[in-house]
Amino acid sequence: MIKVKDVIILALNMLDRADVAEAMDAETLTDEQTEVLNTLLHCFNSVEDELARSYFPVAALQDVSVTDGKFYFTGLDHTPVKIIGVTSGGKRVKYRLTPQYIQTNAANITVEYNFCPDAKDLGGESDYDGICFGGRLMAYGVAAEYCLIRGGIEESQGWESKYSLAIEGARKLSPARRYIPPRRWA
């Protein structure tokens, strides 16, 4: 698994802020260093969400019980982005999606769905296992987001370029090459 702390330390080193990484390990952070760390954590969560929604979907299978023909999405362990399929006893069942629930006649179903990752803290682990891509790809994205937040547009563009190239490289190696490009607004 990819650890949040490892990605943030990589990003700190890329941003020439090894002082924050050292202070983080020694637990002697100044207020400014704490703010940098909190901003990087926000950037990590944004990057993980972007990767899950636009490039590398994170899927889950969950067995659930249906009451009165409806199963509400709030009963799932994660926030669904897309329902891939619904089965009961290993066989596909007919279902209808509404904005709040799945409607089906089966009493017990297995829902396969893509989800957006929950926000992580510094001690957490990414929902990605590190097989398709590693922490460096995420660190490029974190560095790009951080520079953009801090107003370093040119530096952000440099990290964004590396991030985009890393995504393209990982997509070529990914076993699931299903890809729909994210919307770009002019």
C-alpha positions in Angstrom: 0.0 0.0 0.0 1.0 3.6 -0.6 1.4 5.5 2.7 0.3 9.1 2.8 3.3 10.1 4.8 5.7 8.6 2.2 4.1 10.5 -0.6 4.2 13.8 1.4 7.9 13.3 2.2 8.6 12.7 -1.5 6.7 15.9 -2.4 8.6 17.8 0.3 11.9 16.7 -1.1 10.8 17.6 -4.6 9.8 21.1 -3.3 13.2 21.5 -1.5 11.4 21.5 1.9 13.4 18.6 3.5 13.4 20.7 6.7 9.6 20.0 7.1 10.2 16.3 6.5 13.0 16.2 9.2 10.9 18.2 11.6 7.9 15.9 11.0 10.0 12.9 12.0 11.3 14.7 15.1 7.8 16.0 15.9 9.2 19.6 16.3 7.1 21.4 13.7 6.8 25.2 13.7 3.5 26.8 12.9 4.6 27.5 9.3 5.8 23.9 8.8 2.4 22.6 10.2 0.6 24.8 7.7 2.8 23.4 4.9 2.0 19.9 6.1 -1.7 20.5 6.3 -1.7 22.0 2.8 0.2 19.0 1.4 -2.3 16.7 3.1 -5.1 18.6 1.4 -3.3 18.3 -1.9 -2.8 14.5 -1.4 -6.5 14.0 -0.9 -7.3 16.1 -4.0 -4.8 14.1 -6.1 -6.1 10.7 -4.9 -9.7 11.8 -5.7 -8.7 13.0 -9.2 -6.9 9.8 -9.9 -9.9 7.7 -8.8 -12.5 9.8 -10.7 -10.6 10.4 -13.9 -7.8 7.9 -14.5 -7.7 4.8 -12.2 -11.1 3.8 -10.8 -11.1 2.2 -7.4 -13.6 -0.6 -7.2 -15.3 -2.4 -4.3 -17.7 -5.4 -4.0 -20.1 -5.4 -1.1 -22.8 -7.8 0.0 -26.0 -6.0 1.2 -29.6 -6.8 2.1 -32.4 -5.1 0.3 -35.5 -3.8 2.2 -38.8 -3.2 0.4 -37.0 -3.5 -2.9 -34.6 -0.6 -2.2 -31.0 -0.4 -1.1 -29.9 3.1 -0.3 -26.4 4.2 -1.3 -25.7 5.5 2.2 -25.5 1.8 3.2 -22.4 1.3 1.2 -18.9 1.5 2.8 -17.7 4.1 0.3 -19.3 6.9 -1.7 -20.1 5.4 -5.1 -19.2 7.1 -8.3 -20.4 4.4 -10.6 -22.4 1.2 -10.1 -20.7 -1.4 -12.3 -23.1 -4.3 -11.6 -25.5 -6.0 -9.2 -25.7 -9.8 -8.7 -27.5 -12.1 -6.4 -26.3 -15.7 -5.8 -23.6 -15.1 -8.5 -26.1 -14.2 -11.2 -26.9 -10.8 -12.6 -30.2 -9.4 -11.5 -32.3 -6.6 -13.0 -32.1 -3.4 -11.2 -32.9 0.3 -11.6 -30.7 3.1 -10.4 -32.2 6.3 -8.8 -30.2 9.2 -7.4 -30.5 7.7 -3.8 -30.9 4.0 -4.1 -30.8 0.8 -6.2 -34.2 -0.8 -6.8 -34.4 -4.6 -7.3 -36.6 -7.6 -6.5 -33.7 -9.6 -5.0 -33.4 -9.7 -1.2 -29.6 -10.1 -0.9 -27.4 -8.6 -3.5 -23.7 -8.0 -4.2 -23.0 -4.5 -5.5 -19.8 -3.8 -7.6 -19.0 -0.2 -7.8 -16.3 2.4 -8.3 -15.9 4.9 -5.4 -14.2 8.1 -4.5 -11.6 7.7 -1.7 -12.3 9.0 1.7 -10.1 11.9 3.0 -6.9 10.5 4.6 -4.8 11.8 7.5 -1.0 11.7 7.7 -0.9 8.2 9.2 -3.3 6.8 6.6 -2.8 4.6 3.5 -4.0 5.3 0.0 -6.7 3.2 -1.6 -4.2 2.3 -4.3 -1.9 -0.7 -3.7 1.1 0.7 -5.6 0.9 -1.9 -8.4 -0.2 0.3 -11.3 1.7 3.3 -10.1 3.7 4.3 -7.1 4.0 7.1 -4.7 6.2 9.2 -7.0 3.3 9.7 -9.4 1.1 11.0 -6.6 4.0 13.1 -5.2 4.2 14.9 -8.6 0.5 15.7 -8.4 0.8 16.9 -4.8 3.8 19.1 -5.7 1.8 20.6 -8.6 -1.2 21.3 -6.5 0.9 22.8 -3.7 2.7 25.2 -6.0 -0.6 26.2 -7.6 -2.1 27.0 -4.1 1.1 29.0 -3.2 0.9 31.0 -6.4 3.9 29.4 -8.1 2.3 29.0 -11.5 5.4 28.2 -13.5 6.7 25.7 -11.0 3.2 24.2 -10.8 3.2 23.7 -14.6 6.6 21.9 -14.4 5.3 19.4 -11.8 1.9 19.1 -13.6 3.8 18.1 -16.7 5.7 15.3 -14.9 2.4 14.3 -13.2 0.7 14.0 -16.6 3.6 12.0 -18.2 3.6 9.6 -15.2 -0.2 9.1 -15.5 0.2 8.3 -19.3 3.0 5.9 -18.5 1.0 4.2 -15.8 -2.1 4.0 -18.1 -0.1 2.2 -20.7 1.0 -0.4 -18.1 -2.5 -0.7 -16.5 -4.4 -3.9 -17.1 -7.7 -2.0 -17.3 -7.1 0.4 -20.1 -10.7 1.6 -20.1 -10.4 5.4 -20.0 -12.7 8.3 -20.5 -10.8 11.6 -20.6 -11.8 14.2 -18.0 -13.7 17.2 -19.1 -11.6 20.2 -19.9 -13.3 23.6 -19.8 -11.9 26.3 -22.0 
